[in-house]
């Protein structure tokens, strides 16, 4: 109701009154109420309250707004510009006016980056339904079968939606961590990193042990990072658990899509055969038409994936002349499926050099994208310091390129520091000199404008050192016409002739099961030959490193305690000094740590520390490079190349063999013979033999 209507209502009761002014003020209403009550006119007051109800409600609604305030000086609004947006936030203090003269120190680019990271994290939490990295979730994942996991990660609909879509991957601002919000110990491996994988390229993932390479692969495999759904993924990280299934059937069943469609095809054919004998009524005809239509779709899908050639392709993957171990079988299954993105985590750790040579050759023509730790590559992804750096070329080119880049960065940093020192020295000398003050001020401004300079990252390096071997007279160790077998009917090695000296640098290669480890055990006298002679110098000491080295360590003992149990009679300081030769320094040697939390390089370093206390003349090393990172491998190669004793190694690592060994011996066909060529020649021979087989 308007104020005019309220005034009219008052005049109807007081016709002789002057024109009233009506305002909905609380104090006026109260005074009016008291006056009218005293005059016995409460009915009029009740009527006025009803008329003013709308205005009173509006008054209550606006009561929280800032009240009018008296200015202490005149404000010229024509010159003040827009009214401040912040004057109502601070009890009448104009925050905008106060801070207007101050330059903002907010880095807009950093702010945008942080906002993007925050948005990505929020989206990531919303998608978190498959994998968080915690052990509890990992146990739940292990309870699922391979088929269930495959169909969950790669739904059957993904194949149809993949046509005419790009299979390149480019993800920005990704975070990768181990643990979840429910676990206190959360380790961040990548923060704001960029993952770029071009389709058809083969990427080698490198980095120190513990930086999170395997965790990154698992995040990708479980789509914890937002890989496009039409890109199929398969991750090979562990060996296949053995059962009664034949190797060929196991490979065929690995392609869950193919297996699923073949089963559906058989079910549809059986249903159609049943419907054919069921009559000709309308319902049966509709079911027959529906089943026939679906059968056509299934046949089309099977044809697109070349299902008919499955058995021959699977047999070709199992054709290499080496025992089909669990890791060989796991690799064959993955290669048979042909996912758009194949992830391999150190596949060479559990296969021999023969299988590795075949695998590297096969992957040369791999049609999809490959991300692998330790294998053939066209590009390198270096994971370090919470980020991913990319290099063109293979591993050899990466080592040289990275070294050159690190030298250039160090040189540039030193030049910049020298330039700043010269400017600062001039300022310090002439700042208060009247003749040079202007020049000094100019240099001060230059220094202020220079960006903050961060020193290049210093990567940790490993260093091993074996004690010098004592000189002893040859022959040290000889096998003459040695034959060995666990039974005379089943011989493993026949007529072996092998000679080891202080200057020996021998690498032994061959298929798994050919007798490489048996030869090492004959050299250590752990096994006795059935025939032939094994001559050994009486003063000879041999250090033997087996591929199961961790099993010989005691997790409840510190490194110092373990050395004292094996070689008593020395002080703690002597043991700690010896451990320092293998980068176990300070109080680390006195700490008891379960091996689940000790990096592989530290485990191997402890084993080498034990070997070196024997002061060996000859080292027999059975697969010492398994689980070593780049720095650990470099440290081991440098230590062996500077050592003056004999070295016999069993290894599948081409770079390690090329660096350490001078001779290559092949274990095959029940004997051991010297190969007249290098590792690359041997691998080429293996591949050509496989391809020559019908």
Long-range contacts (C-beta under 8 A, 24 or more apart in sequence): 1-51, 1-52, 1-54, 5-51, 6-48, 6-51, 6-52, 9-47, 9-48, 9-51, 10-44, 10-48, 13-41, 13-44, 24-52, 24-55, 24-56, 24-59, 26-59, 113-173, 113-192, 116-172, 116-173, 117-173, 117-175, 117-192, 120-172, 120-173, 120-174, 120-175, 121-175, 123-226, 124-175, 124-224, 124-226, 127-226, 128-224, 130-222, 130-223, 130-224, 131-218, 131-219, 131-222, 131-223, 131-224, 132-179, 132-180, 132-224, 133-177, 133-178, 133-179, 133-180, 133-215, 133-218, 133-219, 133-224, 134-179, 134-180, 134-182, 134-183, 137-180, 141-222, 146-254, 146-256, 147-256, 147-259, 150-234, 150-256, 151-256, 151-260, 153-221, 153-222, 153-223, 153-233, 154-232, 154-233, 154-234, 154-256, 154-257, 154-339, 155-229, 156-257, 156-260, 158-229, 158-230, 158-231, 158-232, 159-232, 159-257, 159-301, 159-304, 159-305, 160-301, 161-229, 161-230, 162-230, 162-231, 162-232, 162-340, 165-228, 165-230, 166-199, 167-199, 167-228, 167-230, 167-231, 167-340, 167-341, 167-368, 167-369, 168-197, 168-198, 168-199, 169-195, 169-196, 169-197, 169-199, 169-227, 169-228, 169-231, 169-341, 169-369, 170-194, 170-195, 170-196, 170-197, 171-195, 171-196, 171-225, 171-226, 171-227, 174-225, 176-212, 176-215, 176-216, 176-219, 176-224, 176-225, 177-215, 178-212, 178-215, 187-212, 188-386, 189-215, 189-216, 189-383, 189-386, 190-216, 190-383, 190-386, 190-387, 190-388, 191-386, 191-387, 192-386, 192-387, 193-386, 193-387, 193-388, 194-387, 194-388, 195-220, 195-225, 195-388, 196-390, 197-341, 197-369, 197-371, 198-369, 199-340, 199-368, 199-369, 200-367, 200-368, 200-369, 201-369, 201-370, 201-378, 201-379, 202-363, 202-366, 202-369, 202-370, 202-372, 202-376, 202-377, 202-378, 202-379, 203-369, 203-370, 203-371, 203-372, 203-377, 203-378, 203-379, 203-380, 203-381, 204-372, 204-373, 204-374, 204-375, 204-376, 204-377, 204-379, 204-380, 204-381, 204-394, 204-395, 204-398, 205-371, 205-372, 205-373, 205-381, 205-383, 206-373, 206-380, 206-381, 206-382, 206-383, 206-395, 206-398, 206-629, 206-630, 207-382, 207-383, 207-384, 207-629, 208-384, 208-459, 208-460, 208-629, 208-630, 208-631, 209-599, 209-600, 209-601, 209-627, 209-628, 209-629, 209-632, 210-599, 211-383, 211-384, 212-383, 213-345, 213-373, 213-383, 214-345, 214-373, 216-383, 217-343, 217-345, 217-371, 217-373, 220-341, 220-343, 220-371, 221-343, 227-341, 231-340, 231-341, 232-337, 232-339, 232-340, 232-341, 233-339, 233-340, 233-341, 233-343, 234-334, 234-337, 234-339, 234-341, 234-342, 234-343, 235-343, 235-345, 236-330, 236-331, 236-333, 236-334, 236-342, 236-343, 236-344, 236-345, 236-347, 237-343, 237-345, 238-330, 239-325, 239-326, 239-327, 239-329, 239-330, 239-350, 240-326, 240-327, 240-329, 240-330, 240-333, 241-326, 242-326, 247-318, 247-324, 247-329, 247-332, 248-311, 248-314, 248-315, 248-318, 250-329, 250-333, 251-314, 251-317, 251-318, 251-329, 251-332, 251-333, 251-336, 252-310, 252-311, 252-314, 252-336, 254-333, 254-334, 254-336, 254-337, 255-305, 255-310, 255-336, 255-337, 257-301, 257-305, 258-302, 258-305, 258-307, 258-310, 261-298, 261-301, 261-302, 261-307, 262-302, 262-307, 264-294, 264-298, 265-295, 265-298, 265-299, 265-302, 268-294, 268-295, 268-298, 269-295, 310-336, 319-690, 319-693, 320-354, 320-355, 320-358, 320-686, 320-690, 321-354, 321-511, 321-686, 321-689, 321-690, 321-693, 322-351, 322-352, 322-354, 322-355, 322-358, 322-511, 322-512, 323-511, 323-512, 323-513, 325-350, 325-351, 325-512, 326-350, 327-351, 328-355, 331-359, 335-362, 338-367, 338-368, 339-368, 340-368, 340-369, 341-368, 341-369, 341-370, 341-371, 342-366, 342-368, 342-369, 342-370, 342-371, 342-372, 343-371, 343-372, 344-370, 344-371, 344-372, 344-373, 344-375, 345-372, 345-373, 346-373, 346-374, 346-627, 347-372, 347-374, 347-375, 348-374, 348-375, 348-652, 348-653, 349-374, 349-626, 349-627, 351-512, 351-652, 352-509, 352-510, 352-511, 352-512, 352-652, 353-509, 353-510, 353-651, 353-652, 353-679, 353-682, 353-683, 353-686, 354-509, 354-510, 354-511, 354-686, 355-511, 355-512, 356-652, 356-683, 357-682, 357-683, 357-684, 357-686, 357-687, 358-686, 358-687, 358-690, 360-683, 361-687, 384-457, 384-459, 385-457, 395-655, 396-655, 399-630, 406-456, 409-456, 410-456, 413-453, 413-455, 413-456, 416-453, 417-453, 420-447, 420-450, 420-453, 423-447, 459-631, 460-631, 461-631, 461-634, 461-635, 462-583, 462-601, 462-605, 462-631, 462-632, 462-634, 462-635, 463-583, 463-635, 463-638, 463-639, 464-581, 464-582, 464-583, 464-605, 464-608, 464-635, 464-636, 464-638, 464-639, 465-581, 465-582, 465-639, 465-642, 466-581, 466-608, 466-612, 466-619, 466-639, 466-640, 466-643, 466-645, 467-581, 467-612, 467-615, 468-643, 468-644, 469-502, 469-615, 469-616, 469-617, 469-643, 469-644, 469-645, 470-615, 470-617, 471-502, 472-502, 472-537, 472-539, 472-540, 472-617, 473-537, 474-501, 474-502, 474-537, 475-499, 475-501, 475-535, 475-537, 476-500, 476-501, 476-502, 476-536, 476-537, 476-540, 476-617, 476-618, 476-646, 477-523, 477-535, 477-536, 477-537, 477-540, 477-542, 477-618, 478-533, 478-534, 478-535, 478-536, 479-522, 479-523, 479-529, 479-532, 479-533, 479-534, 480-532, 480-533, 480-534, 480-535, 481-531, 481-532, 481-533, 482-522, 482-529, 482-531, 482-532, 482-533, 482-534, 483-529, 483-530, 483-531, 483-532, 484-518, 484-522, 484-527, 484-529, 484-530, 485-530, 488-530, 491-530, 491-670, 492-518, 492-670, 493-518, 493-519, 493-522, 493-670, 493-671, 493-672, 494-670, 494-671, 495-532, 495-671, 496-522, 496-532, 496-671, 496-672, 498-523, 498-665, 498-672, 500-618, 500-646, 500-648, 501-646, 502-617, 502-618, 502-644, 502-645, 502-646, 503-646, 504-618, 504-646, 504-647, 504-648, 504-663, 505-646, 505-647, 505-660, 505-661, 505-662, 505-663, 506-647, 506-648, 506-649, 506-661, 506-662, 506-663, 506-664, 506-665, 507-649, 507-650, 507-651, 507-657, 507-660, 507-661, 507-663, 507-664, 507-665, 507-679, 508-648, 508-649, 508-650, 508-665, 508-666, 508-667, 508-672, 509-650, 509-651, 509-652, 509-657, 509-664, 509-665, 509-666, 509-667, 509-675, 509-679, 509-682, 510-666, 510-667, 510-668, 511-667, 511-668, 514-667, 514-668, 515-667, 515-670, 515-672, 516-622, 516-650, 516-667, 517-547, 517-622, 517-650, 519-667, 519-672, 520-544, 520-620, 520-622, 520-648, 520-650, 523-620, 523-648, 524-620, 539-617, 540-617, 540-618, 541-614, 541-615, 541-616, 541-617, 541-618, 542-616, 542-617, 542-618, 542-619, 542-620, 543-611, 543-612, 543-614, 543-616, 543-618, 543-619, 543-620, 544-611, 544-620, 544-622, 545-607, 545-608, 545-611, 545-619, 545-620, 545-621, 545-622, 545-624, 546-622, 547-622, 547-623, 547-626, 549-603, 549-604, 549-607, 550-595, 550-603, 550-607, 552-607, 552-610, 553-595, 553-603, 553-606, 553-607, 555-592, 555-593, 555-594, 555-595, 556-592, 557-592, 558-589, 558-590, 558-591, 558-592, 559-584, 559-588, 559-589, 559-590, 559-606, 559-609, 560-589, 560-590, 561-592, 562-606, 562-610, 563-609, 563-610, 563-613, 566-610, 566-613, 567-613, 578-609, 578-612, 578-613, 579-606, 579-609, 581-609, 581-612, 582-606, 582-608, 582-609, 582-612, 583-635, 584-609, 600-626, 600-627, 600-628, 600-632, 601-627, 601-628, 601-629, 601-631, 601-632, 604-628, 604-632, 604-636, 616-645, 617-645, 617-646, 618-645, 618-646, 618-647, 618-648, 619-643, 619-645, 619-646, 619-647, 619-648, 620-648, 621-647, 621-648, 621-649, 621-650, 621-651, 622-649, 622-650, 623-650, 623-651, 623-652, 624-649, 624-651, 625-651, 625-652, 625-653, 625-656, 654-679, 654-680, 654-683
